[in-house]
Amino acid sequence: MNKLETNKVSQRTNKSGLKYFLAALGPGFILASTTIGPGSIVSSTNAGANFGYTLFWWFIVMLIFRAVFSLAMNRYTVVTGKPLMVGIREKYGKGWAVLAGVFAFIGQCIYGISNFMGCGLGISMLFPSISVKVGGVIALVVCVILYFLKGLYHKIENVMKVLVAIMAIIFVVSVIGTVGIPYDGTVSHSLVGMPAGSMAIMLSLLGTTASLGTCAWGSSLAKEKGYTVEDIDHGGLRTDVIVGVVAIGVISVCCFFVGANLLPGKPIANGMDLVNALSGLLGSFIRPIFGIGFLAAAISSLMMAPKLGINLLLQALDKDSGMENKAENYISILMLIFGMIVALLYGGAPAQLMTLAQFGGVIN
């Protein structure tokens, strides 16, 4: 760490009580904003639309799974001073590390297609005169500019805290609006079950909501945050992980219940289908409000997902990495451009590619 980062760490660990815990938060919000993207919103909503409440237990399992592994990975990094991917390379050999890094890289390239279109949809919800494709290009340009800000980690940390809060509030409002819909018996309201045909969407959710590749990147963020053993002892590290996982859970479960309550038996293809259904129920005012939440989810994922993929690959290859690393930023931009080109050529995110990316996340 440089002198400025050392001073920030010292300022945080010298605080106590609520001030300390607020200062300790950071990586969990970045991971939450990266996890909750257009793909996870659609998958969570369709889990409810297709199977009612029966997969609710699966969300609990995934969130516990994620919390346990995130905490373990971050503690490893704090104690050893090495991000998890570096530990894998040193412990198990470069071959395994590179394999994991390549899966992460390819997966995030593919997710970029969905995130590009999601940003376009979000902007179109707010400004109907702007087409989805043009909106996606606008979001991409914004992300590229942000990559070159000085002190990028700390700026991103603050921005993602705001975006996650916006998402949580808006998705909670959305699910509250669907609570009064009469139950028509189309889907089950049992909270536990594994209905026929649900395995694919369960794996899809696992590949996004509880991706171990994302957790591994979290260990890199913990290093950039400057966590120390004192943060483990004081509970700051644990608090950050728990708050981040709870944020993911709140948003994902809200989408899940919106799907079960509002769209029983009517799965959606994209976020526009969801906002149209909400508008029909709650009124047209919900369109720009939901659009803000959807855009927050999409643009945060658009910006951070490429950095996740290339960060892990660079570490596997024993190369320098980090938020302000030039190679990481330049390759992230190329990944964004790849996603844009595929999305523009196909007019969206090809379903086969998205399925491949989500299963790739499980394999990784």
N, C-alpha and C positions, 0 to 999 in steps of 0.2 A: 504493500500500500504506500501511496505517496503521503507527504506531510499533511495535505488537506484531508485526505480520507482518514488518516490516523486521528486527526483532531475531531472529525465527526464521530468516529467510533468512541473516542474518549468522552465526548459530550453526551452521547447516548447512555453509556454505561454508568455515568455519574448521576443520571437521573434516577428517580424512584417513583414507585406507585404507578398511577395512570399515565403520567408523562413518559415514564420509561417504556411502558408497553406500547403506547402510540408511536414512539420513536423507533421501537423494534420492528414494527410492521413494515412490510415492503415486498419481499420476494413472493409471499403468498398471494398478494394482489396481482402481481405480474403474471404468475402462473394461472390464476383464475381468469384473468382477462384473455390470456392465450387459449385456455381450454374452452371457454364459452364463445363459440363462433357460430356462424350460420348452420354448419353441419350438425353441431351438437344440439342447437335449438330445434332443428327439424327432426332429428332422431328422437329427442326427448318427447317432443309433441306427438310424434307418430307412435311412440311406445304406449302412450295413453290412448290415442285415437284407435289403435288396433286392438289393444288388450285391456282397456279399462285400467283399474287400479292394481291389477294383479302383479305387475312388475315393480311395485313400490319397494318391496323388500330388496330388490336388486340394486336400487340406488343406494340404500343404506349399506349394503355389502361393499359396493364400489367405493363409497366415500371413506369407510373405515379402512379398506385396503389402501387407498391413496394416502390417507393420513399417516398410517403406520410406516409405509415405505418412504414418504417424503421426510418424515422426522428422522428416520434412520439414515437416509442419504445425507441430509443436511448435517447431522451430528458427525458423520464420518468426515465430511469436508472440514468442519470446524476443528476437529481433533487432529486430523492429518495435514490440513492445509492444502489438500488436493481435491479437485472436483471428482465426482464418481467415475466418469469415463477414464480419467487418468489412472484411477485405482484399478479399473478393469484391465486396462492395457498393461499395467505393471504386474498385476497378480495373475492374470490368465493369458496374457500374450496379446500382441498387436492384432493378430488375425480375428479374434473374437471382438475386440474393441472396434476394429474397422467395420466388421459385419454389422454390429449394432449401429455404428455411426452412419453407414450407408442406408440402412433401413430408415433411420430417423430422417436423413436428408431427403430421400425419395418421397417418404410420406408427407413431409412438409411442403415439398414442391407441388404435390398433388392437392393438398389442402389449400394451397394458395389460389387454385382455380375457384374453389367454392367461396373463399374469403373475398376474392375480387368481385365476384357477382353479388355476394352479400352486401358489400359496401355500396355497389351500384343500386341495389334494391333499397337499402336504407336511405340513400340520398334521394332516390325517386319517391319514397314515401313522404319525405319532407318537402321536396320540390318536384311536383309531378311533371313540370315542363322539361326536366332533365332526364334523358334516357338512362336506362340501367348501365349501358356500356360506357357512356360519358361519365356517369357518376363513379364507376369503378376506376376510370383513368384519373379522375380528380383525386380520389382517395389514395391511389398509388403515388401520385406526385407528392401529396402531403407526407406520406410515409418516407419517401426518399429524402425529402428535405429534413425531416426529423432525425434521420440516421446520423446526420453530420453536426448535431448540436453538441456543444461542449458539456461535459458533466452529464452525459446521456443517461447513465443508470439512475441517478437521483431524480432527474427530470421525469423519466419514464415512470419511476416508482410513484411519484406524486400524481401524475396524470392517470395512471391505472387505478389508483385508489378512488379517484373521482368517477372514472368510467364504470368501475364495478359497482359503486354505490348507486349510480344512475340506473344501471341494468337491474339491480336487485329491487329497487323501488318500483320501477315500471312493470317488471314481471310479476311482482306481488300484487300490484293494482290490477293487472290483467286477470290473475287467477281469482281475485276477490269478485271481479265482475261476472265470473262464470258460476259462482257458488249456487246461485238461486235457480239455475236451470233445472227443470223437472227431470228426474231420472226416468229414462224410457226403457231401460233394460237391454239396450243394444250391446253394451259391454259390461263386464263384471265389475262390481265395486268391492270385491274381496281384495284385501291388501297383500295376500300371499298366493302365489300360484306360478305355474310355468306352462302356459297354454301352448297348444300345438302351433308351430310356426314362429315361436318367439325367440328361438336360439340365435337367429341371424341378427336381430335388432339388439339382443343382449350383448353379443360380441361387438357390434358396432358401437354401442354405448361404452363398453369397456375400453375400446380403442381410443376413445376421446376423453371420457370423464375420468378414467383411472389409468391413463397412459403412463407406464413406467419411464418411457423416454422423456416425457414432460417432467416427471419427478427428478430424473437424472439432471436435466437442465436446471432444475431448481437448486441443485447443489452448487452449480456454477454461480447462480444469482446470490446464494448465501455467501459465497466467497467475495463477490463484488460488493455486497452489502457490508462486509467486514465483521460478520458475527465472530465472537470469541467464546471461549469456554465460560466466561462470565454470563453470556447470554443464555447458555444452556442451564447454568446454575440458577439464574434469576427467572427462568421460564419464558424469556422473550422469544427464543427460537420456537418453542412449543406453541406459544400464543399465535405467532405468525402463521404456522402451519395450520392450526385449527381454524383461525379466522378465514384463511384462504379457502380451505376445504368447505367450511360452512357456506361461504359465498357461492361456491360452485354448486353446492347442494340446494341452496334456496332457489337459485335461478333455474337449475335443471328440473327440480321437482315442481316448480311453478309451471313450467312449460308442459311437463307431464300431466298435471291435473287440468290444465287448460285443454289439452288434447282429449282427455277422458270426458270432461264435462261438456265442452263446446263442439267437439268433432267426433263423437262416437261412431266408429265404423267409416270415417271419412278422412283418411290420412292425407297430409298435405305434401306438395312437391317442393315448396320453397316458402320463404318468409312472407311473400306477398299474399299467398293463400291464407296464411294465418292472420295477417292484419285485416284482410277483407272480411274474414269470419268474425273477428273482434269488432270491426266497424258495424257489421250487420246487427250485432248484439248490443253494443254499448253506444253506438253513434259515431258519426264521422270524426268527432273530436279526438277519438282514440288513435286515429291514423298517425298524426304527427308525433303524438306522445310515444306510441309504440315504436315509431320510426327512429326516434332518438335512442331508445334502448337497443334496437336492432343494429343501428349504425355503430353504436358504442361497442357492441359485441363484435361486429364484423371488422371494424378498422383496427381495433386492438389486436385481434387475431391476425389480420393481414400484415401488420407491422412486426409482431413478435414471432409468429410461426417460422418464418425463414431463419431468424436468428437462432431459434432452437435447433433446427436441423443442421445448419452449418457449424454452430458452436460445438455440438457433440462430435461431428465428423472431424473438425480441426483438432480437437483434443485427442481423438482416436489416432490421428496421424502424427501426434506429438508436435503440433503447430500452435503458435500463440492464438488466443481467442479472447473475446470479451466484448462488451457493449460498444466500446469505442475503437475496437480493432479494425483497421482499414480493410484487410482482406475479408473479414467477416461481413462488414457492411457492403462491400462491393459485390460479393457473391450473393448476399441477401437481396440486393437490387436485381441481380440476374434472375434469381428465383421468382421475384415479383413479376418481372417481365415475362418469364415463361408462363406463369399462371395467367397473366393478362392475354397473351397470344392464344393460348389454348381456349380460354373462355370466349374470346372474340371470334375464333374460327368455328367453334362448336355452338356458339350462342348460349353457353351456360357451362355447368360442370357435368361432364359425362358421368352417368350413374355408375358405370363399371369402374371408372378411375377412383371415384369416391369410396366405393366398396373395397377396392384393392387397398386404398390408403388406410382405411379403418381396420381391416384385417392385418395389414402390415404393422399397424400400431400394436395389435395383440401379440403378433409374432416377436416384435422388437422387445 
